[in-house]
Amino acid sequence: MIEWQKRITIDPEKFGGRPCIRGLRIRVTDIIDLLASGLNQDEIIEELPDLEKEAVLVALKYASQKLDHPVIAP
């Protein structure tokens, strides 16, 4: 199981509080945007050589969990 909490940081002083891969200046949205553009995991690593393959999966897991939240109707 991928635990995004150990790999993603959110710091109001960096990137306006947007989630980033721990220790790198790479935002989760950067990875998601590259995936949405059609790049695969290996191509993303080629574009962002400091990134590890697991970080791509962590970014996806983070995005999935943040988007999949219950909506409570009034």
Secondary structure by P-SEA (a helix, b strand, c coil): cccccccbbbbccccccccccccccccaaaaaaaaaacccaaaaaaacccccaaaaaaaaaaaaaaabbbbbcc
